[in-house]
Amino acid sequence: MWDRLQNWKNYLQDIKNYSHHTIRNYVSDVQQFSEYVKEAPLKNIRAQDVKHFLSDLHRQKKSPTSIARKLVSVRMFFDYLELNGHVSVNVTSGIVGPKLPKKIPNVLPLSFLEDLMTEARKMLKFGERDRLILEALYGCGLRVSELSSQDLQDIDWDRRELLVKGKGKKQRLVPYGEYMQEALSEWLESRQEFLKKTQAQQALIVNSRGERMTTRGVAYVLERICRRMPEHLRVSPHMLRHSFATHLLDHGADLRAIQELLGHAHLATTEKYTKVSMSRLKEVYRRNHPRALRTKLKTIE
């Protein structure tokens, strides 16, 4: 009955609209579990088998994040089987995964981001494109996959809005400002010269061959620009998205509005940025308030 795995894969793709990357990970996790139980009949699988599988992953020193995801994958698969009557009960019910550490997103200082934008404009031949990449990631808070999939027709020049195709094929409108408008105009003036030998006519961001730029290509562009910076920071595209959200929150933006701009399905996902702002507030307090630093208080007295 493990042949149901292909049906589940089709369900994730056609009904749930998950990305290819997400589906590949989920299916790989369930395949790993099926190998662990030696592809025993699904009706014979018990909760104890799942627990032993998780324990074995722990002995292999897999990270808590990896173990938790594999449990989610197996649980989702059995949810599908139960929903369609292939099993009578989901054997993963009640099984608790490892406790995950709460990570605070890395946020870049505004001064560094401004210098990064300036450095991008100095890049030979691709300065206009690379600046646009940074403006879209930080100025609009796009995911790198969303930027890669942007087409020319997704731009509303009059309203200054982008139609963004997010996770699960969900769409949202994201406004952009004068800097982004300027970056778009400058890039589109030079973009055409890279399309002479290709058919990627609709892709907003293209590489040197005129093909739609991949997510890895965008990450490489950012990496190349950062190597020219004196700070030598390792910056990922998602750090720009984190900075976008945190800087909005720091300047008084409503959390619900930030949720809409980021395309988060749940407010809880957006709330992690409040932890970043709180950590900054604590640092300001620690550095400046006389009741926070005993040495400073003694000096005042």
LUMBAKE-523112 format. One record per atom (N, C-alpha, C): y, x, z; residue in one letter. Coordinates in steps of 0.02 Angstrom, whole numbers, padded with zeros to 5 digits, always signed. Atoms other than C-alpha are relative to their C-alpha. Layout:
YXZA;...
END
This chain:
-00061+00041+00000M;+00000+00000+00000M;+00063+00042+00000M;-00059-00042+00002W;+00114+00151+00000W;+00035-00003-00068W;-00033+00010+00065D;+00149+00103-00181D;+00061-00046+00008D;-00059+00041-00014R;+00275-00018-00100R;+00063+00043+00003R;-00057-00045-00006L;+00385+00135-00083L;+00044-00002-00063L;-00039+00004+00062Q;+00437+00123-00266Q;+00039-00066-00002Q;-00036+00064-00002N;+00481-00061-00243N;+00060+00004+00048N;-00055-00008-00048W;+00586-00015-00091W;+00056+00042-00030W;-00050-00042+00033K;+00674+00120-00191K;+00041-00042-00048K;-00036+00044+00046N;+00718-00009-00324N;+00045-00049+00038N;-00039+00046-00042Y;+00778-00127-00186Y;+00064+00034+00025Y;-00058-00037-00024L;+00894+00007-00114L;+00051+00011-00056L;-00045-00013+00056Q;+00964+00040-00286Q;+00031-00064-00028Q;-00024+00060+00036D;+00979-00133-00362D;+00031-00053+00046D;-00025+00052-00046I;+01010-00244-00209I;+00050+00029+00050I;-00043-00030-00051K;+01086-00129-00077K;+00055+00043-00031K;-00050-00040+00035N;+01183-00026-00206N;+00015+00067+00033N;-00010-00066-00030Y;+01156+00138-00113Y;+00006+00053-00055Y;-00009-00054+00048S;+01202+00300-00199S;-00066+00035-00013S;+00061-00037+00018H;+01072+00407-00286H;-00018+00050+00054H;+00010-00050-00052H;+01094+00542-00153H;-00031-00031+00063H;+00024+00034-00060T;+01066+00420-00009T;-00071-00025-00010T;+00068+00025+00014I;+00913+00341-00090I;-00050+00056+00000I;+00046-00057+00003R;+00836+00510-00123R;-00018+00024+00070R;+00013-00022-00068N;+00853+00558+00060N;-00045-00049+00038N;+00041+00051-00034Y;+00782+00393+00125Y;-00073+00002-00024Y;+00068+00000+00028V;+00632+00397+00008V;-00037+00063+00020V;+00031-00063-00019S;+00599+00580+00047S;-00024-00002+00073S;+00019+00005-00071D;+00597+00542+00234D;-00063-00042+00008D;+00059+00044-00006V;+00472+00400+00213V;-00062+00033-00030V;+00056-00036+00029Q;+00363+00506+00100Q;-00027+00052+00049Q;+00021-00049-00050Q;+00361+00639+00235Q;-00041-00034+00056Q;+00037+00037-00051F;+00304+00509+00362F;-00068-00021-00026F;+00064+00022+00028S;+00169+00444+00245S;-00050+00058-00003S;+00044-00059+00000E;+00101+00621+00228E;-00023+00017+00070E;+00019-00015-00069Y;+00103+00642+00416Y;-00057-00045+00024Y;+00054+00046-00020V;-00006+00488+00441V;-00057-00002-00050V;+00053-00007+00050K;-00113+00542+00294K;-00009-00063-00042K;-00002+00060+00042E;-00063+00386+00197E;-00050-00053+00023E;+00043+00052-00028A;-00162+00275+00314A;+00026-00069-00022A;-00024+00067+00019P;-00155+00089+00270P;+00058-00022+00045P;-00060+00019-00038L;+00012+00018+00323L;-00016-00046+00059L;+00018+00046-00054K;-00071-00117+00427K;-00029+00036+00060K;+00029-00039-00055N;-00150+00021+00533N;+00051+00043+00036N;-00052-00041-00030I;+00014+00109+00573I;+00024-00033+00065I;-00022+00024-00065R;+00066+00092+00756R;+00063+00037+00022R;-00061-00032-00025A;+00223+00132+00853A;-00014+00071+00024A;+00018-00066-00025Q;+00131+00280+00929Q;+00001+00052-00056Q;-00001-00046+00057D;+00115+00357+00755D;+00071+00023-00015D;-00070-00017+00013V;+00303+00350+00732V;+00025+00048+00054V;-00022-00043-00055K;+00333+00427+00904K;-00029+00070-00007K;+00031-00066+00010H;+00210+00568+00868H;+00034+00037-00058H;-00035-00030+00057F;+00298+00598+00702F;+00067+00029+00022F;-00064-00024-00024L;+00466+00615+00789L;-00009+00060+00046L;+00014-00056-00045S;+00391+00729+00922S;-00017+00063-00039S;+00019-00057+00042D;+00318+00840+00787D;+00063+00031-00033D;-00063-00026+00028L;+00490+00855+00705L;+00038+00039+00052L;-00034-00035-00054H;+00561+00905+00874H;-00032+00068+00012H;+00035-00063-00009R;+00428+01040+00893R;+00017+00049-00056R;-00020-00042+00056Q;+00479+01104+00722Q;+00073+00022+00004Q;-00070-00018-00013K;+00655+01123+00795K;+00048-00030-00053K;-00046+00036+00044K;+00731+00998+00674K;+00059-00025+00042K;-00060+00020-00036S;+00908+00948+00721S;-00005-00073+00021S;+00000+00071-00021P;+00936+00785+00817P;+00026-00046-00055P;-00027+00041+00055T;+01038+00721+00668T;-00053-00013-00052T;+00052+00007+00050S;+00894+00753+00549S;-00055-00047+00025S;+00053+00043-00029I;+00766+00671+00665I;+00023-00073+00002I;-00027+00069-00004A;+00879+00519+00691A;+00001-00032-00069A;-00002+00029+00068R;+00900+00496+00503R;-00070-00019-00024R;+00069+00015+00022K;+00712+00503+00473K;-00026-00063+00034K;+00019+00062-00035L;+00686+00369+00605L;+00033-00060-00034L;-00036+00054+00035V;+00819+00261+00519V;-00035-00016-00066V;+00033+00009+00065S;+00731+00287+00351S;-00065-00039+00008S;+00064+00033-00011V;+00561+00236+00418V;+00011-00072+00024V;-00015+00068-00025R;+00637+00087+00511R;+00022-00046-00057R;-00024+00040+00057M;+00725+00027+00352M;-00058-00019-00046M;+00058+00014+00043F;+00563+00041+00254F;-00043-00056+00029F;+00041+00052-00031F;+00467-00064+00380F;+00038-00066+00006F;-00040+00061+00004D;+00611-00188+00387D;-00012-00035-00066D;+00011+00028+00067Y;+00587-00212+00200Y;-00071-00029-00005Y;+00069+00024+00003L;+00398-00228+00218L;-00009-00065+00039L;+00006+00061-00041E;+00415-00358+00357E;+00036-00058-00034E;-00038+00052+00034L;+00547-00454+00260L;-00039-00031-00058L;+00037+00024+00058N;+00431-00469+00111N;-00073-00017+00017N;+00066+00023-00020G;+00275-00510+00212G;-00056+00049-00009G;+00052-00050+00010H;+00183-00346+00183H;-00028+00026+00066H;+00024-00015-00067V;+00170-00311+00370V;+00024-00056+00046V;-00018+00056-00044S;+00177-00433+00515S;+00054+00019+00050S;-00049-00022-00050V;+00289-00327+00628V;+00026+00069-00020V;-00029-00066+00011N;+00406-00179+00615N;-00018+00044+00059N;+00026-00042-00054V;+00319-00044+00716V;+00053+00046+00030V;-00053-00044-00027T;+00482+00052+00741T;+00045-00036+00050T;-00042+00039-00046S;+00560-00088+00844S;-00006+00028+00071S;+00000-00025-00068G;+00610-00023+01014G;-00004+00075+00007G;+00003-00074-00003I;+00592+00161+00969I;+00071+00027-00003I;-00068-00028-00005V;+00749+00256+01019V;+00000+00071-00026V;-00006-00067+00027G;+00802+00410+00923G;+00034+00047+00048G;-00033-00050-00044P;+00874+00570+00996P;+00074-00015+00008P;-00070+00009-00013K;+01046+00565+01074K;+00040+00050-00042K;-00037-00044+00045L;+01171+00634+00950L;+00065+00022+00033L;-00064-00024-00027P;+01319+00743+01001P;+00058-00033-00037P;-00059+00030+00030K;+01488+00663+00971K;+00045+00054-00028K;-00040-00051+00032K;+01580+00769+00845K;+00070-00026-00015K;-00068+00017+00018I;+01768+00767+00827I;+00015+00031-00068I;-00013-00028+00067P;+01821+00787+00644P;+00049+00058+00002P;-00047-00055+00007N;+01906+00949+00596N;+00060-00023-00040N;-00063+00021+00032V;+02088+00918+00551V;+00043+00061-00013V;-00041-00057+00020L;+02201+01039+00458L;+00073-00012+00019L;-00072+00007-00016P;+02381+01073+00515P;+00040-00018-00063P;-00041+00021+00056L;+02514+00995+00406L;+00031+00059-00036L;-00031-00059+00031S;+02596+01164+00377S;-00049+00036-00046S;+00051-00031+00043F;+02433+01234+00308F;-00011-00040-00063F;+00011+00043+00059L;+02410+01085+00193L;+00057+00007-00050L;-00057-00009+00045E;+02585+01107+00123E;-00005+00066-00037E;+00009-00065+00032D;+02550+01291+00089D;-00057-00003-00051D;+00057+00008+00045L;+02385+01241+00009L;+00021-00033-00065L;-00026+00033+00060M;+02474+01124-00112M;+00040+00049-00042M;-00041-00049+00036T;+02596+01262-00157T;-00044+00051-00035T;+00045-00050+00029E;+02455+01385-00187E;-00038-00028-00060E;+00037+00031+00055A;+02363+01261-00300A;+00041+00002-00064A;-00043+00002+00059R;+02512+01254-00418R;+00003+00069-00034R;-00002-00067+00029K;+02498+01442-00445K;-00062+00018-00040K;+00062-00015+00035M;+02322+01432-00515M;+00011+00000-00075M;-00010-00006+00072L;+02322+01490-00695L;-00039-00054-00037L;+00031+00049+00046K;+02282+01358-00826K;-00016-00066+00032K;+00022+00062-00031F;+02219+01230-00700F;+00043-00020+00059F;-00043+00015-00057G;+02365+01223-00579G;+00015-00074+00007G;-00016+00072-00003E;+02410+01043-00624E;-00061-00040+00023E;+00060+00036-00020R;+02230+00984-00607R;-00017+00012+00073R;+00020-00017-00068D;+02197+01076-00445D;+00048-00031+00051D;-00048+00033-00044R;+02356+01009-00367R;-00017-00075+00006R;+00019+00071-00001L;+02302+00832-00416L;-00061-00011+00044L;+00060+00005-00042I;+02133+00861-00333I;+00019-00002+00074I;-00021-00002-00070L;+02218+00906-00169L;+00040-00062+00019L;-00040+00059-00014E;+02340+00762-00181E;-00044-00062+00008E;+00045+00058-00005A;+02198+00638-00208A;-00041+00001+00063A;+00042-00006-00060L;+02091+00705-00066L;+00040-00009+00064L;-00040+00005-00061Y;+02230+00722+00062Y;+00051-00057-00004Y;-00051+00052+00007G;+02366+00605-00006G;-00027-00070-00003G;+00030+00067+00005C;+02246+00460-00037C;-00063-00007+00043C;+00059+00003-00043G;+02100+00504+00077G;-00064-00017-00036G;+00060+00016+00038L;+01970+00490-00060L;-00059+00044+00021L;+00061-00040-00004R;+01791+00546-00038R;-00005+00041-00064R;+00005-00043+00059V;+01748+00687-00158V;-00039-00036-00055V;+00038+00037+00050S;+01621+00573-00245S;+00044-00053-00034S;-00046+00050+00027E;+01757+00441-00268E;+00049+00032-00050E;-00045-00036+00046L;+01875+00568-00346L;-00035+00018-00064L;+00038-00020+00059S;+01740+00630-00464S;-00011-00059-00047S;+00014+00059+00042S;+01708+00452-00526S;+00062-00036-00024S;-00061+00033+00022Q;+01891+00407-00553Q;+00009+00004-00076Q;-00015+00003+00072D;+01936+00352-00731D;+00074-00014-00010D;-00070+00011+00015L;+02103+00339-00816L;+00020-00073+00011L;-00017+00071-00007Q;+02096+00149-00816Q;+00002-00023+00072Q;-00003+00018-00071D;+02082+00152-00626D;+00070+00009+00028D;-00068-00013-00024I;+02266+00200-00614I;+00046-00057-00019I;-00052+00050+00013D;+02398+00065-00597D;+00067+00035+00010D;-00060-00041-00004W;+02556+00162-00638W;+00059-00039+00029W;-00057+00040-00023D;+02676+00019-00602D;-00003-00013+00075D;+00007+00017-00071R;+02607-00027-00431R;-00017+00062+00042R;+00020-00062-00034R;+02557+00153-00390R;-00061-00012+00044R;+00063+00014-00035E;+02380+00105-00343E;-00059+00029-00039E;+00062-00022+00030L;+02208+00176-00375L;-00055-00051+00015L;+00060+00040-00011L;+02054+00068-00399L;-00056+00049+00014L;+00048-00050-00022V;+01925+00167-00301V;-00069-00033+00006V;+00069+00024-00004K;+01737+00143-00320K;-00035+00038+00056K;+00026-00033-00060G;+01667+00181-00148G;-00075-00007+00008G;+00071+00003-00015K;+01498+00180-00063K;-00027-00071-00012K;+00030+00065+00012G;+01379+00040-00110G;+00035-00038-00056G;-00036+00030+00057K;+01483+00009-00267K;+00056-00047+00022K;-00056+00041-00024K;+01617-00072-00159K;+00065+00030-00026K;-00064-00022+00028Q;+01791-00064-00233Q;+00057-00016+00049Q;-00059+00012-00041R;+01958-00050-00146R;+00061+00028-00036R;-00063-00024+00028L;+02140-00022-00193L;+00033+00047+00050L;-00033-00050-00043V;+02225+00133-00123V;+00068+00016-00029V;-00067-00017+00025P;+02413+00157-00139P;+00010+00076+00000P;-00017-00071+00000Y;+02485+00327-00181Y;+00075+00008-00006Y;-00072-00011-00003G;+02657+00405-00165G;+00027+00042-00057G;-00036-00036+00053E;+02781+00507-00265E;-00034+00066-00017E;+00033-00064+00014Y;+02688+00673-00246Y;-00061-00010-00045Y;+00059+00015+00041M;+02529+00596-00317M;+00022-00021-00070M;-00025+00023+00065Q;+02628+00512-00457Q;+00021+00060-00042Q;-00022-00060+00035E;+02705+00678-00503E;-00060+00043-00022E;+00059-00040+00017A;+02537+00768-00497A;-00040-00031-00057A;+00035+00036+00054L;+02457+00635-00608L;+00035+00012-00067L;-00038-00008+00063S;+02595+00648-00738S;-00007+00070-00027S;+00005-00069+00023E;+02589+00837-00745E;-00070+00017-00026E;+00068-00015+00022W;+02399+00843-00759W;-00016-00033-00066W;+00016+00035+00061L;+02388+00713-00895L;+00034+00030-00062L;-00033-00034+00056E;+02509+00813-01002E;-00043+00057-00028E;+00041-00056+00023S;+02385+00958-01009S;-00074-00016-00005S;+00070+00019-00001R;+02221+00865-00987R;-00031-00004-00070R;+00027+00014+00066Q;+02200+00823-01171Q;-00029+00062-00034Q;+00024-00061+00034E;+02175+01003-01225E;-00071+00019+00019E;+00068-00016-00021F;+02011+01010-01129F;-00052-00049-00026F;+00045+00052+00023L;+01937+00858-01216L;-00019+00005-00073L;+00009-00005+00073K;+01928+00920-01395K;-00073-00003-00021K;+00070-00004+00022K;+01741+00949-01397K;-00046-00046+00039K;+00043+00042-00041T;+01679+00816-01277T;+00020-00073-00007T;-00012+00072+00001Q;+01670+00629-01254Q;+00022-00028+00068Q;-00019+00022-00067A;+01729+00624-01073A;+00072-00026-00001A;-00068+00022+00011Q;+01882+00528-01128Q;+00029-00038+00060Q;-00025+00042-00053Q;+01894+00416-00974Q;+00004+00035+00068Q;+00001-00035-00064A;+01863+00543-00834A;+00069+00026+00017A;-00066-00024-00021L;+02021+00580-00736L;-00001+00075+00011L;+00005-00072-00014I;+01965+00752-00675I;-00055+00030-00042I;+00050-00033+00043V;+01877+00865-00801V;+00000+00075+00015V;+00005-00072-00010N;+01817+01045-00796N;+00022+00037-00063N;-00024-00041+00056S;+01850+01187-00917S;-00035-00018-00066S;+00037+00021+00060R;+01720+01115-01039R;+00020-00071-00021R;-00021+00067+00016G;+01806+00947-01040G;-00046-00054+00025G;+00047+00048-00028E;+01665+00863-00944E;+00025-00026+00067E;-00018+00027-00066R;+01684+00752-00792R;-00018+00050+00054R;+00013-00049-00053M;+01700+00864-00641M;-00047-00029+00052M;+00047+00021-00051T;+01557+00853-00517T;+00029+00011+00070T;-00023-00009-00069T;+01575+00845-00329T;-00004+00074+00020T;+00005-00072-00015R;+01516+01025-00319R;+00057+00038-00033R;-00055-00033+00034G;+01647+01074-00446G;+00065-00008+00038G;-00061+00011-00040V;+01784+00995-00340V;-00001+00044+00062V;+00005-00042-00059A;+01720+01086-00186A;+00014+00073-00017A;-00011-00069+00021Y;+01722+01250-00282Y;+00074+00013-00012Y;-00073-00007+00012V;+01903+01223-00336V;+00036+00010+00067V;-00031-00006-00066L;+01953+01198-00154L;-00016+00067+00032L;+00021-00064-00028E;+01854+01350-00101E;+00038+00058-00032E;-00035-00053+00037R;+01937+01457-00235R;+00074+00004+00022R;-00070+00000-00022I;+02112+01404-00181I;+00006+00029+00071I;-00002-00022-00069C;+02074+01435+00003C;-00010+00076+00006C;+00010-00073-00002R;+02018+01613-00035R;+00065+00038-00010R;-00064-00031+00013R;+02196+01649-00088R;+00049-00008+00059R;-00043+00013-00057M;+02268+01588+00077M;-00009+00054+00053M;+00006-00052-00051P;+02307+01714+00215P;-00044-00019+00060P;+00040+00021-00059E;+02217+01609+00348E;-00075+00007-00011E;+00071-00007+00017H;+02049+01622+00256H;-00043-00053+00034H;+00037+00055-00029L;+01994+01453+00322L;-00052-00026-00050L;+00050+00033+00042R;+01835+01371+00256R;+00015-00075+00003R;-00023+00069+00002V;+01895+01200+00201V;-00045-00040-00048V;+00040+00045+00042S;+01783+01060+00136S;+00043-00058-00024S;-00037+00058+00022P;+01845+00912+00035P;+00006-00054+00053P;-00002+00053-00051H;+01801+00797+00180H;+00049+00016+00056H;-00050-00018-00051M;+01916+00894+00297M;+00069-00026-00021M;-00063+00028+00024L;+02061+00837+00187L;+00002-00075+00014L;+00004+00072-00015R;+02003+00657+00208R;+00010-00012+00075R;-00010+00005-00072H;+01992+00682+00397H;+00074+00009+00017H;-00070-00014-00014S;+02168+00754+00396S;+00044-00058-00021S;-00036+00059+00024F;+02232+00606+00294F;+00000-00055+00054F;+00006+00054-00050A;+02168+00482+00424A;+00033+00017+00065A;-00028-00020-00065T;+02220+00580+00577T;+00076+00004-00002T;-00073-00005+00005H;+02396+00614+00515H;+00032-00070-00005H;-00024+00069+00001L;+02417+00428+00477L;+00002-00028+00071L;+00004+00026-00068L;+02361+00386+00653L;+00053+00032+00044L;-00051-00036-00040D;+02475+00519+00729D;+00070-00028-00011D;-00067+00025+00016H;+02623+00439+00642H;+00005-00076+00007H;-00007+00070-00019G;+02588+00264+00704G;-00035-00051-00043G;+00035+00048+00044A;+02476+00186+00570A;-00051-00040+00040A;+00048+00044-00032D;+02369+00039+00624D;-00071+00020-00019D;+00069-00021+00011L;+02184+00078+00643L;-00035-00042-00053L;+00030+00044+00050R;+02134-00073+00538R;+00024+00019-00070R;-00026-00021+00065A;+02247-00014+00397A;-00034+00064-00024A;+00034-00063+00017I;+02168+00159+00402I;-00072-00015-00022I;+00068+00020+00019Q;+01997+00076+00395Q;-00002-00024-00072Q;-00003+00026+00068E;+02047-00014+00235E;+00012+00057-00050E;-00016-00055+00045L;+02119+00143+00156L;-00060+00046-00010L;+00058-00044+00005L;+01962+00244+00194L;-00061-00035-00030L;+00057+00037+00026G;+01844+00106+00139G;-00059-00001+00048G;+00053+00003-00050H;+01746+00105+00303H;-00023-00073+00008H;+00026+00067-00009A;+01632-00045+00322A;+00010-00024+00072A;-00005+00019-00070H;+01646-00041+00512H;+00057+00038+00034H;-00057-00031-00035L;+01796-00007+00623L;-00023+00057+00045L;+00025-00053-00044A;+01687+00099+00737A;-00001+00067-00035A;-00001-00063+00037T;+01676+00229+00600T;+00069+00031-00001T;-00069-00024+00002T;+01865+00241+00593T;+00024+00022+00068T;-00024-00014-00067E;+01884+00249+00781E;-00009+00072+00022E;+00009-00070-00019K;+01824+00429+00786K;+00066+00039-00006K;-00063-00035+00008Y;+01999+00478+00731Y;+00045-00008+00061Y;-00039+00007-00062T;+02071+00411+00893T;-00018+00055+00049T;+00021-00054-00044K;+01970+00544+00982K;+00036+00064-00018K;-00037-00059+00021V;+02056+00677+00877V;+00070-00002+00027V;-00068+00006-00024S;+02227+00611+00922S;+00004+00008+00075S;+00000-00007-00073M;+02181+00599+01106M;-00008+00073+00020M;+00008-00071-00016S;+02123+00780+01106S;+00065+00038-00011S;-00065-00031+00012R;+02291+00828+01032R;+00049-00017+00056R;-00045+00020-00054L;+02384+00728+01164L;-00016+00040+00064L;+00020-00038-00059K;+02285+00815+01301K;+00024+00073-00004K;-00022-00069+00009E;+02327+00985+01227E;+00075+00006+00010E;-00073+00000-00009V;+02513+00942+01220V;+00015-00005+00075V;-00011+00009-00072Y;+02503+00884+01401Y;-00016+00065+00038Y;+00021-00060-00035R;+02409+01039+01456R;+00050+00057-00009R;-00045-00055+00015R;+02533+01156+01373R;+00071-00011+00029R;-00070+00013-00013N;+02694+01069+01424N;+00017-00033+00066N;-00019+00038-00060H;+02684+00960+01579H;-00009+00043+00063H;+00004-00042-00059P;+02721+01046+01745P;-00055-00019+00048P;+00054+00020-00044R;+02588+00944+01833R;-00068+00017-00029R;+00063-00019+00031A;+02456+01008+01713A;-00015+00074+00011A;+00009-00072-00009L;+02484+01195+01736L;+00027+00021+00068L;-00020-00018-00067R;+02487+01257+01914R;+00049+00059+00000R;-00044-00059+00003T;+02567+01423+01865T;+00070-00019-00020T;-00065+00022+00022K;+02707+01334+01776K;+00036-00038+00056K;-00029+00038-00055L;+02735+01220+01925L;+00028+00047+00053L;-00024-00048-00049K;+02750+01369+02041K;+00064+00034-00023K;-00060-00031+00027T;+02880+01447+01927T;+00060-00045+00009T;-00054+00049-00008I;+02984+01288+01932I;+00022-00003+00072I;-00016+00004-00071E;+02973+01281+02120E;+00037+00062+00024E;
END
